[in-house]
Amino acid sequence: MDKLIITCQNHVVRTALAREGKILQISLEASQEKSMLNSIYIGRVQNIVKNINAAFVDIGDGIVGYYNLSENHRHWYGNGTCGTKLHPGDQIIVQVSKEAVKTKAPVLTGKLALTGKLTVLTIGAQGIGFSNKITDRKWKEELKPILQREVGEEFGLIIRTNGKGASADELAAEIRGLRELFCKLLEIAPYRSCHSRLYQAPSSFLANIRNAYAEQLGEIITDDPQLFEEIRGFLTQEQPEDLEKLRFYQDPLLSLGKLYQLEQVICRALEKRVWLKSGGYLVIEPTEALVVIDVNTGKYSGKKTMQETILKINLEAAEEIGRQLRLRNLSGMIIVDFIDMAAEEDRRLLLEHLMAVVSMDPVKTVVVDYTRMNLVEMTRKKIHRPLHEQVENLQPESYPKK
């Protein structure tokens, strides 16, 4: 079973997911910082750039977000009404769908989405969808008409992986709660000033609890009394069925961070070179345009034939690449230069293995194919900042820079 480890040091909350003693993912956030991702604001349209069909919207504190007009045809105005026309100076309700990354502004959307443990209620995007990891076709077909009655024509719905196997009553209860929340936001919007935050998304560590696969999550552990109370309050209100998983860790001789070696994990995840058990290694280079990963034979000295050696290292590299993408939260376009293989059967086997590995990632990751230069092209959905940027954005005294 997975363990979610949440600890605080130097005013930085570190959240790590561990499985079988290995850290799968880790995130950092300043303890006093409010998460912008998925939060909802009343913004003011600063200007409209017709040649890219986009608007730039000021949501306050000097933050201007990118609002794609090709994807947002209808807009929720600050007075709680909806329409299709947009002009500079208009006040509109927007949600942060992607965090700012280096020189790129945060991405805003008018297609609001309210997330629960089991479902996501969408406003402006209709239809009933299911997580790709839910494969029970019969269950989905039986549920669709029931769910459609709950959401009506105004809303859309996505059943999350945690919703798999849930009863119609459980899903309906959460949908009603999310609908009530949206109606409340529209009611208060006309009485709030421009740049107001209408909805504060949960802190990253609470979102990690909500997003963890319930079937696999065995424990939620923290050694911080304040975080413990905050987590307990969140679980009591949102996920009472998971309260029994919460545990307070106490050991004056060994802190929770040291027990799971979080400092070492973070430092290694910032290094370019990653050694494989076989003696081979990866070189991981994130750039602003894409992520480049190179696979090398390194110190491998096995007795297998050259063909078998290369396949063995490539397969091991594929496993580690899946882990490193998730651990470092690397996303966008990813190019992998595996060691060249002559046999078409080996090339196909490697691609299938890589697809199987990344299918376990909760963030949508797609293995496209080999390019003409025999490089493997992949994509991973951008949501949060990569780990190295999370470290860079912390105050110098909060976390040591590499």
C-alpha angles and dihedrals in degrees: 000000000000123000123210110209117197120181139153128221129166090356091303120120111214118197119190133177114213129192124181091345095309125111108233100180138001135187135186130207135167107255093231096044119107114222115246097190110105092000116134124227142176102240134183121232104242098185142333120231107202099189091063093030093232140121128215113222127197110219096177140269089066093297116138118185134201114248114191111216092193088065098034110059096154124047133202107224125213091254090064097256128118130227147148103240124088131186135173109275095031116134112226137175111244138172127215104241097172131024122239111271117201106296094358119098121232113274116241130197137191090206094091120205126195114198128211130173094266105023147023117221111209125201114201095016113081132197137067117273135177134210112265088238091065105086102164099114095181093053091049094050092049092050100045099080091044092050093044089059090053097050097037122192096306100064141043129213140210120195107217125217089260088059092066109122094004117142122252089247093055092049093045092051092054093045091053090050092052092047090052090050092053093048089050091053091053091048095053097039096083090055096050126086125241114282091028117144106235095183129022112208115222118271114270093257091053091046088053089056092050093045097047115107104260093210092056101037110098103164142016108202131187135163096196116095094207093049090046091057092045092050092046091051091049093049093046091055103033109020111017090162089068097050092099089061093063116101132178112221119214126178120137091198100049124032121214091247092054092044090061094032092234094165091056092045092053094046092050091047088058094054122097096221124066118185121218125215090245091060094257120116145204128230110206118195118178112196131178092258102040147335118262121200123186123195119209134184092227115166098349110144105168126147097238124110118272092256092051091045094053093047092049093051093044093051091049089046091053090055092050094044090057090052095044094050089055096040094049093034092229115174146163119056114357124191119194123195103201120186107279116261124196099200114085089209091059091048091052092046091052093049092049091048092050090050090052091050096050092044086075091060112103088213111077108260123177128195103209106185144267115306122223087266090057093251119138114238120208138168130206123190115254114231114130130027115272115259095255090056092047088057093045092052095055121095112266092244092049099062133006113250117225 
